């Protein structure tokens, strides 16, 4: 496996002097292609800041960030924007779907912004929706969908095309346990295709779907655990009975 995301001695400070807030402190984290990493920690521990910096939405105060081996600090603003469109998929807590677009139009928007033709983008988008069991919802508008359906549409948009990195901030926060597990299952499916996934979650049961759980406190990694066998294995065993 190759490293898809690398944070090397990354720090992030907001404010100045007496009002300084140290969101991240000399943090080291490497996520391999095909690996799903869950990030946990109390409120204010730096979880969301880690995601925004890994996704080039924010610059660190110190340290180095590499995505698919490319150092973000040497990239122009346009190059970073192109990297986000082509390589990095984001899943936000509030979904960030456009209500005036249908499900398939929301999914294909990143492709069209990157120059893919409308017809080709639609073919790709419909294939992704079919894979996620959402083909029947393709022509529905975002505000006509349930919370679970909107979340799956957001994930479809995040993984469409040749995405190499998937960053998800509390993607199950607004969902019940059944839909929450369905989301984690989809994230694992993306990682089996070689995508590197980083998901922030407060739910330890859902975090156990990850290959590795990283615990943050006060902007530092204080512990890590690696799972020997995930709940998807148990689910498969249960389904076989």
C-alpha positions in Angstrom: 0.0 0.0 0.0 1.0 3.6 -0.6 0.4 6.6 1.6 -2.6 8.6 0.4 -2.5 11.3 3.1 0.4 12.3 5.3 0.4 14.9 8.0 3.9 15.5 9.3 4.4 17.5 12.5 1.3 19.5 11.6 0.2 22.3 13.9 -2.7 24.8 13.7 -3.0 27.9 15.8 -5.9 30.3 15.7 -5.7 33.8 17.2 -2.7 35.5 18.7 -1.0 36.2 22.0 -3.3 35.5 25.0 -6.1 34.5 22.7 -4.2 31.7 20.9 -6.0 28.4 20.4 -3.8 25.4 19.5 -6.2 23.2 17.5 -3.4 20.8 16.4 0.0 20.3 18.0 2.9 18.6 16.1 0.5 15.9 14.8 1.8 13.0 12.7 -0.7 10.8 10.8 -0.4 8.6 7.7 -3.4 7.0 6.0 -2.6 4.3 3.4 -4.6 3.7 0.2 -7.4 1.3 1.0 -7.4 2.1 4.7 -10.3 3.5 6.7 -9.3 5.5 9.7 -11.8 6.7 12.3 -10.9 9.8 14.4 -12.5 10.2 17.8 -12.0 12.7 20.6 -13.9 15.2 22.8 -15.3 18.4 21.4 -12.5 20.9 20.6 -9.8 18.2 20.3 -9.0 19.1 16.7 -10.9 16.5 14.7 -12.6 18.8 12.2 -9.4 20.9 11.8 -7.5 17.7 11.0 -10.0 17.0 8.1 -10.0 20.5 6.7 -6.2 20.6 6.7 -5.9 17.1 5.2 -8.3 18.2 2.5 -6.5 21.4 1.7 -9.4 23.6 2.8 -7.2 25.1 5.4 -3.4 25.6 5.7 -1.5 24.5 8.7 0.5 26.9 10.9 3.4 24.5 10.8 4.4 21.1 9.4 3.8 19.5 6.1 0.8 17.9 4.4 1.0 15.5 1.4 -1.9 14.1 -0.6 -1.1 11.2 -2.9 2.6 12.1 -2.4 2.1 15.7 -3.4 3.1 18.4 -0.9 0.2 20.9 -0.6 2.6 23.8 0.3 4.1 23.8 -3.1 0.8 23.9 -5.0 -0.9 27.1 -6.3 -4.4 27.8 -5.2 -5.7 26.6 -8.6 -3.7 23.3 -8.3 -5.2 22.7 -4.8 -8.7 23.4 -6.1 -8.1 20.9 -8.9 -6.8 18.3 -6.4 -10.0 18.7 -4.4 -12.2 18.3 -7.4 -10.4 15.2 -8.8 -8.8 13.5 -5.9 -10.5 14.3 -2.6 -14.1 13.6 -1.7 -15.8 15.4 1.2 -18.8 14.4 3.2 -20.0 17.2 5.5 -22.4 16.9 8.5 -25.1 18.9 6.7 -24.7 17.0 3.4 -24.2 20.3 1.3 -26.5 19.1 -1.4 -28.0 21.6 -3.8 -31.8 21.6 -3.4 -32.4 22.8 -7.0 -30.6 19.8 -8.5 -31.8 16.2 -8.7 -29.9 13.4 -6.9 -27.9 12.4 -10.1 -27.2 16.1 -10.8 -25.7 16.6 -7.3 -23.6 13.5 -7.8 -22.3 14.5 -11.2 -21.6 18.1 -10.4 -17.9 17.6 -9.5 -17.3 15.7 -12.8 -19.0 18.5 -14.8 -17.0 21.2 -13.0 -13.8 19.3 -14.0 -14.8 19.3 -17.7 -16.5 15.9 -18.1 -19.3 16.1 -20.6 -22.9 16.1 -19.3 -23.8 12.8 -20.9 -20.7 11.0 -19.8 -21.0 12.4 -16.3 -24.6 11.3 -16.1 -23.6 7.7 -17.1 -21.0 7.6 -14.4 -23.3 9.1 -11.8 -26.2 6.7 -12.5 -23.8 3.8 -12.2 -22.7 5.0 -8.8 -26.3 5.5 -7.6 -27.1 2.0 -8.9 -24.2 0.6 -6.9 -25.5 2.3 -3.7 -29.1 1.2 -4.3 -30.4 4.7 -5.2 -31.2 4.3 -8.9 -34.9 5.0 -8.2 -34.1 8.3 -6.5 -31.9 9.6 -9.3 -34.5 12.0 -10.6 -35.7 13.2 -7.2 -34.7 16.6 -5.9 -32.5 16.7 -2.8 -35.3 18.2 -0.6 -37.6 15.3 -1.6 -35.2 12.7 -0.1 -35.0 11.3 3.4 -32.1 12.0 5.6 -30.6 8.6 5.0 -31.0 9.0 1.2 -29.4 12.5 1.2 -26.5 11.2 3.2 -26.0 8.3 0.7 -26.2 10.9 -2.2 -23.5 13.0 -0.5 -21.3 9.9 -0.2 -21.9 9.0 -3.9 -20.9 12.5 -4.8 -17.8 12.2 -2.7 -16.6 8.9 -4.3 -17.6 9.5 -7.9 -14.8 9.5 -10.5 -11.2 8.7 -9.6 -11.2 9.9 -6.0 -8.3 8.7 -4.0 -9.2 10.3 -0.6 -12.5 10.4 1.2 -12.9 12.8 4.2 -16.1 12.5 6.3 -17.1 14.8 9.2 -19.6 13.0 11.4 -21.3 11.5 8.4 -23.7 9.5 10.6 -24.6 12.2 13.1 -28.1 12.8 11.8 -28.9 9.2 11.1 -30.5 6.3 13.0 -28.4 3.3 13.8 -29.5 1.3 10.7 -28.7 4.1 8.3 -25.5 4.9 10.2 -24.3 1.4 9.7 -25.2 1.5 6.1 -23.1 4.7 5.7 -20.1 3.0 7.3 -20.6 0.0 5.1 -20.4 2.2 2.0 -17.3 3.9 3.3 -15.6 0.5 3.7 -16.7 -0.4 0.2 -15.0 2.7 -1.2 -11.9 1.8 0.7 -11.9 -1.7 -0.7 -11.6 0.0 -4.1 -8.4 1.6 -2.9 -9.7 4.9 -1.5 -8.1 6.2 1.7 -10.9 7.2 4.1 -10.8 9.4 7.2 -14.0 9.7 9.2 -14.7 11.7 12.3 -17.3 10.1 14.5 -18.4 10.2 18.1 -19.9 6.8 18.0 -17.5 4.0 19.1 -19.7 1.3 17.6 -19.6 2.9 14.2 -15.9 3.7 14.6 -15.2 0.0 15.0 -15.9 -0.5 11.3 -12.6 1.3 10.6 -9.3 -0.4 10.2 -7.8 1.9 12.7 -9.2 4.3 15.4 -7.2 7.4 16.3 -7.9 9.3 19.5 -7.3 13.0 19.7 -7.1 15.2 22.8 -5.9 18.8 22.8 -4.7 18.6 19.2 -2.5 15.6 19.8 -2.9 11.9 19.0 -3.0 10.2 22.4 -3.8 6.6 21.4 -4.5 4.4 18.4 -6.1 1.0 18.0 -6.2 -1.4 15.1 -9.2 -3.7 14.6 -8.5 -7.4 14.1 -11.9 -8.1 12.5 -14.7 -5.6 11.9 -18.4 -5.8 12.5 -19.0 -6.3 8.7 -17.5 -9.8 9.3 -20.0 -10.5 12.1 -22.8 -9.1 9.9 -21.9 -11.5 7.2 -21.8 -14.4 9.6 -25.2 -13.4 10.9 -26.6 -13.1 7.4 -25.4 -16.6 6.6 -27.2 -18.2 9.6 
